[in-house]
Amino acid sequence: MKNNQDLQAYFNQRLQKIVAKNHKIMVGWDEILHPDLPKTIIVQSWRGQKSLAEAAKQGYSGLLSNGYYLDLMWPAARHYAVDPMADAAATLTAEEKSRILGGESCQWAEWVTPENIDSHIWPRNAVIAERLWSPQNVTDVPSMYGRMNAVSLDLEFLGLTHRSARQHMLHRMAGTADITALRNLADVVEPVKDYERWDDAKGPIDFHAPLTRMIDAVYPESDVARHFSDLVQTFIQSGCKDQAVEAQIRTWLTVWRDNDAKLHPLLLQSSLLQEDAQISLDLSALGGIGLQALDYLDKSQTAPDSWRAGWAPLFDEAKMRKADMLLMVVAPVQQLVEASAAQHN
C-alpha cells in the first residue's frame, strides 16, 4: 500500500464482500472509486458530473448528489436546473450513460430540529424528484413553481409542518398573539447560502443550543420576494405603464415602509429578536425608496443622479447578511430606482 487510497480500497474490498454476502449493493462517495473494486459497486458523486462521468467510463454505475443538497438553502429553481446527464456526463457514449442511475437529494442535520426539519426539506425536495423523474427537456421554471405550490399545500394536508411550524416559532420569539409585522419581515428574508453559517461563525458552534433564532424559522426560499421580483420585471417590461402591476408593487412597498415602526418595539423586548433590528430597518428604507422611484415614474420624471447615487450605500448595506439572513427584495427595488433614473421625458 503506497497511500491512503490503497488503504481505503483494501478496506472497501473487505466491506464489499460482507455487503454482497447479505445480498446488498455497496454504495459510496466518489472517494471509493478504485480499479481494485468490482464493477457492482455504485459511486455516489458529491463532486459533480465530472466524477460521475469518470466512474461511468470505468464501468461503474453512479448517482449524482452534487446540486441536490437541500441544506445549502438554494432556491428550488437552482436545484431544478441540475441535470445528472449534463456537462461531462453529456459526452458519454450510450452504454456509459446507461450506468448513470439518477440522483439523490441530501439533507445534513446540523441546523435542524424536529420542529423545522420539514421546512428544510419540503417542498423543494418535490422539485428535485420532478427533475429526476421527468424528461430532460422539462425545464419550465415558472410552470415548476406553480406545481410546487400545489404540492406544498397537499403535503400540509398530509400532516407535514413545513409551513405551519414557522408560525409557531415566530409566536414563541415574539411572545405575543399578533405577529403580523414579524411575519412581514420573515416573508422576505432567507438564510445565508451554502456553508456560510459555518464559515462566518464567531467562535465554536454549540450544537446543543436550541435553534430558536429567526434564521431557524424562515423558509429557505422567499415566495414573497420571488413574486415581488416577478412583478417588478413585468412592470419594467411594460415600459413602467402597467397600472395594475404597479398597484401591487405599491401595496408591498407601503407595507414594508411602515413595518418597522410596528415591529421595532417587539424586536427590542425579545432577546430572540434583537439581532434582527437592523434588517427590519433596511426593509423599511427599501420600501420608502421604492415608493419614491414609482412616484418619479408616474410623473414621467427622470430621477436625479444625486438621488440615485445617494441611495447606493444603502443598497450595498442592505445586501449584506445580518443575523445570518439575507434580505431578498433589495435587487428588485434597486431595479425600480434604476428604471426611474433611466426614464426620459
N, C-alpha and C positions, 0 to 999 in steps of 0.2 A: 504494500500500500504506500503510494507516494504522497498522498494528500488527503484532505478531509473528504473530498468527493469519493475517493476509493473506499474510505471507511463507511460513508453513508450508503454506498452501493452494496457493500458487504452486509450491512445491517438490513437493508431493504430486501436483499435476496433471501435472507433468513425469514424476514417478516412475510414476504410474498408467499412462501411455501406454507406458512401457517394459515394465511388468509385463504389460499387456494384449497387447502385441506378441508376447510369449513365451507367450501362451495361459495366463496365470496370473491369479488373482484377488487383488486387493490387500486386505490386512487390516491394520488399525492400531488403536492405542489410541483411547479416546474423543476425544483431542485432535485427531484428524484430521477430525472431523465438521465439514463446511463446505458450504454450499449450492453452491459452485462445483465440487464434486467429483461425478462421475457416480454414479448410484444402484447401480452394480455393485460398489462397494467394500463391505467388511464392517467394521463397527465392533466392536471388542473392548472390552467395558466392564470396566475395573478399578474403576470408581467405584460401580457398583451398578445395581439395576433401574431407577432413575430415568433415568439417562443412556441405558440400553438402550432404555427406552420412548420417550425423546425421539428417538432415532435412527429407531426404527420408525415413529413418527408422520411423520417427514420422508421416509419411503420407503426407508430404508436397512436392510439386513439386519444382524443383530448376534449376538454371542456374549457370554455372561457369564463373567467371570473372578473378579469380586468374590465372596468367600466360598469360593473353591476354591484359595486359596494354601496349599499344603502346608507351606511354610517358616514359616508363622505358628505351627506346632506346636499347632494346635487339635485337640481330640478328634474322633474320627470322627463322633460324633453331631451336632456343630455343623456340620460340612460337609454332613452328610446333611439337615439342616434347611433348607439354602439351596435355593431354587426359582427358576429363571430367570423363571418366569411369575408370581411373587408380587409383592406391593407395587404399585409404579406400573405394572408390566407387566400386572397383573391387570385394569386398567381399559381396556386397549386393545380396539379392535374386532377381529373375527375376522381381517380382512385384515392388520391391523397385527401381530397375534400370529403370523401365519404367517411374518413376517420374522425372528422370533427363532429362530435355528437350533439353539441349545443352549448348551453351556458348555465351558470349558477349565480343566483343573487346571494349576497353576503351581508350579514349584519353583526359586526362586532359589538360587544355589550358593555364596554366601559362606561358609557354615558346613558345607559337606560335602566329603568326600573320597571316593575310590573305595571306601574301607573302610566308611563309614557312610551313603552316599547311599541305598542300598536301604531302610534303616530310616526315612529321612525321607520316602520316597515310599510305601512299602508297609507294611501292607495298606490304609492309608487311601485310596489312590488308587482301589482297587476299590470303595470305598464311594461315592466321587464318581461313578464310572462307573455304579453301580447307580442313583444318584439321577437321572442324566441319561438313562438308558435305560429307566426304569420309569414306569408310570402315576403321575400326580400324587398320587393318593390312597394310594400305598405309602409309609407313614411310620412303620411299627412299628419303634422303635429297638431293643428287646431282640431282636426277630427278626433285625434287620440285624446285630447283633453276633454272633449265632450263625453266620450265613453268613460274616461277615468272618473269624471264627476258622478256619472250614473252608477258606476260600480262602487264608488265610495259610499254612496247612500245605501246600497244593497248590503255592503259589509257592516255598516252600523246596524241595520235591521237584523243582521245575523248575530249581533252581540259584540262585535269588536268596538273598541273605545278610542279609535284614532282621532275622532273629532270631539267626543264628549269629555274625554279626560282633561283636555286643555281647560275647559270651563271650570272644572273642579279645582284645578291647580291655580288658576287665576283668582278664584274666590278665596282660596287659602292665603295667597300672597296679599290680597287686598284686605282681608278681614272684614269685608262689608258685602252687603247683598247686591249693590249697584256697581257693576264692573264695566259699564258701557265704555267709559273713557279708557280704561285699561285695555279692553278688548280692541278698541280702535288702534291703539299702539301695537298690540300684539299681532294684529292682522297684517301689518306692513313691514314686519321685521322677520329676518331669518337667522338661524345660527351661522357662525362662520363655517367656511367650507374646508374640505379635505381634512388635514390633521392640524389645522391652525390652533384649535383649542388645546392641543397638546403642546405645540411648538412655542406658543406665547404664554404658557402658564408661568405665573410668578411663584417660584418655589416648588417643592414636591406636591404632587397631586394626591389628595386624600380620597381614595375610592370608597371609604366607609362613610363619607359625608353624605347627607341627604341631597338628592338632586331636586332642589326646590327653587332654583332661580328661574327667571323668565326664559332664559335660553333653553332650559329643560322642558318648558311647556310649549314654546312656539313651534309651529309646523316647519318642516324642512323647506317647504316652498310656499310662498305667499300667493294665494289665489287672488287676493285683492290687488296686490301690486302688479301681477301679470295682467289682470283685467284692466287696470288703470293704464298701463303701458299700451295695451291694445287700443284703448280709447284715444290716447294721445296720437298714436300712429294714424288712426283713421281720421282724426281731426286735421292733422297736418297734411295728409294726402288729399283732403278735400279743399286744400288751399285755405284752411282755417275758416271755412264758411259753413260747416255742418253745425247748425244751431242746436239740434237735438243732442249730438255728441258733446258739444261744448257745455250744455246744461248739466250733463252727467259729470263732466270733469269739474265744473264749478262746485257741484254738490260735494264731491270728495275733498276738494281743496279747502272748502269752507269748514268742513268737519275737522280736518287736520289742523287748520289755522287756529281754531277755537279749542282744540282738545287739551292742550297743555294747561290752560287756565283751570280746567275742570279736574285734570289728573294730578297736577303738581302737589296739592295738599296731601293727596293719598300717597304719593311717592315718598314724601318726607316723613310720614308717620309709620311707614312699613320698612323694617330693616331688610326685608327681602327685595324691596323695590327701589331703594335709594340709589343704587348704581345705575338705574335706568333714567334718571332725571335729565341727563344731557341729550340722550337720543329723543326724548319727548320734546325738548326744546327745539331740536333740529327739525322734527316733523312739523311743528307749529310754524317755524320760519319758512319752511318749504311751501306750506300751504299759502302763506301770505305772498311769497314771491310769485307762485304760480298764478294767483288771482291778479296780481299786477300785470303779469305778462298777458293774460287774457284781456285785460282792460285795454292795453295797447293794441292788441289785435282787433278788438271790437271797434275801436275808433280809427282803424287803418292808419295808425301812427307807428313810426319806427321807434322802437325803444332806444334811448340814448346809449351810446357806447359806455359812458361813465356809469350808467345804471347797471348795465350788464356786467361790466368789469368789477363793480363794487360787490356783486354777489358771488364772484368767483371763489373767494376764500371760504365762503360758507359751503358751497358745493363740495370743495375739497375736504372740508371738515366733516360734512355730513356723510361722505363716502367712507370715512374711517370706521373701523369696528369700535363698538362701545359695549361694555358688559358682555363681550364675546358674541355680539349680534351685529347684523348689517341692516341698514335702513334701505329698503328695496325700491323706494319711489324717487330716489334722487335723480336718476337718469332721465325719466320721462318729464319731470319738472324742468330740468335743465334744457331739454329739447323744446319745451314751450318758450323758455327765455330766449333760446337761440332763434326760434321762429319769429318772435316779436322783434328781435334786433335785425333780422334779415328782411323784414317787411318794408316795402316801398309804397309811398303814397300814390 
